[in-house]
Amino acid sequence: MSPKVSDSTIRRLSHYLRILEAMERRGGGTVSSTHLAEAAGTTAAQVRKDLSLFGSFGKRGLGYQVADLAGRVRDILGLDRGWRVALVGAGRIGSALFEYRDFRRRGFHIVAVLDRDPAKVGVRWGEVMVEDVETVEAVLEREAVEVVILTVPAPAAQQIVDRVVGAGVRGILNFAPIQLRTPPGVFVHDVNMVMELEALSFDLTNRDFDVERSGEG
Amino acid sequence: MSPKVSDSTIRRLSHYLRILEAMERRGGGTVSSTHLAEAAGTTAAQVRKDLSLFGSFGKRGLGYQVADLAGRVRDILGLDRGWRVALVGAGRIGSALFEYRDFRRRGFHIVAVLDRDPAKVGVRWGEVMVEDVETVEAVLEREAVEVVILTVPAPAAQQIVDRVVGAGVRGILNFAPIQLRTPPGVFVHDVNMVMELEALSFDLTNRDFDVERSGEG
């Protein structure tokens, strides 16, 4: 598939999928690009453009079959399979994510949990035992882990990522408030909650009541 | 200040601030735009352009005073003051965020916690007592809340946001995987962890090892 797909297209695909799955739960049927666009807060032209990147969908004038389109979008996003995930960092955020049902629902299965705190190592979390982060390479290999969720403090993050990448993992969801350095071919997505709060602080401090944010720059 | 500042500029400002504060802890001194740009993974021209939006900083050829620039960026982001925050949703994610030290360090003080579960209402969280979400308007007014962190399930989110906005709150950090509808003048920032994992899934499924992501489109 095209490597030229932008981050914003992928975000919209996630969003379409969420809407389509809600429609599936209400019985499916068909949906027009106009209707899907309205629910997603975008334009029908944008919906058609996003989908056309991945082949042809729907029939002119008939709209899309909801179940069919949801399946195709799941395929595009690589969600038509499960992902084996390790959680590195068994603190509060890590423990909240471990229990987060939406991850499992989406096919992200946490098959290993690691921490460096001896008080946590050996503790059972559901079907998983917390293991010593010193053994991270062996654990990642044993469990055939493909994705690491990183919830360690910022100062520890880079060193752990180096080891995780050295062990062959190519996908990282990073919660540490730090810019990780990784080689080409490794994909890092950041969840930076403090940065979002700072952007909110900026908005509340600087923006007029009725001024829209500019999306670009 | 200019309402034309883009989201990406604000994100970079947050990032510069994190770097400057690390430099402050190591003793401060001065920093060149080149050095700051390297640490932030951008260009010196970009650093100068971002800062120039907010007035003049530094002296040509002398770089910036670290402590001075950090203070100015804190001012720009509105972090030179504290923010009164209510947490709506006392589940696992909410409880992890309540204990998240980086929020407090940045001046975001959680002064109220609300939930609809009778088993949670009345329970003490540190200095705060969990209150019934049915009383949300009264709590927000009593505590002079400016920012709400929303960690309720998706189906409950819109109704609560309507009440929160009705009570005069203009800043929302949303963890519910749903696109909230709010009137102009209300600022919503989303932390969508599932969407980030889906983007990671797309990357691992579709992108070549050495292909850079395109930033636009």
Interface residues (C-beta under 8 A of the other chain):
Chain A: M1 S2 P3 K4 V5 S6 D7 S8 T9 I10 R11 L13 S14 H15 L17 R18 A40 G41 I76 L77 G78 L79 W83 R92 I93 S95 A96 L97 E99 Y100 D102 F103 R106 F108 E146 V147 R170 G171 I172 L173 P177 I178 Q179 P184 G185 F187 H189 D190 V191 N192 M193 V194 M195 E196 L197 E198 A199 L200 S201 F202 D203 L204 T205 N206 R207 D208 F209 D210 V211 E212 R213 S214 G215 E216 G217
Chain B: M1 P3 K4 V5 S6 D7 S8 T9 I10 R11 L13 S14 H15 L17 R18 A40 G41 I76 L77 G78 L79 W83 R92 I93 S95 A96 L97 E99 Y100 D102 F103 R106 F108 E146 V147 R170 G171 I172 L173 P177 I178 Q179 P184 G185 F187 H189 D190 V191 N192 M193 V194 M195 E196 L197 E198 A199 L200 S201 F202 D203 L204 T205 N206 R207 D208 F209 D210 V211 E212 R213 S214 G215 E216 G217
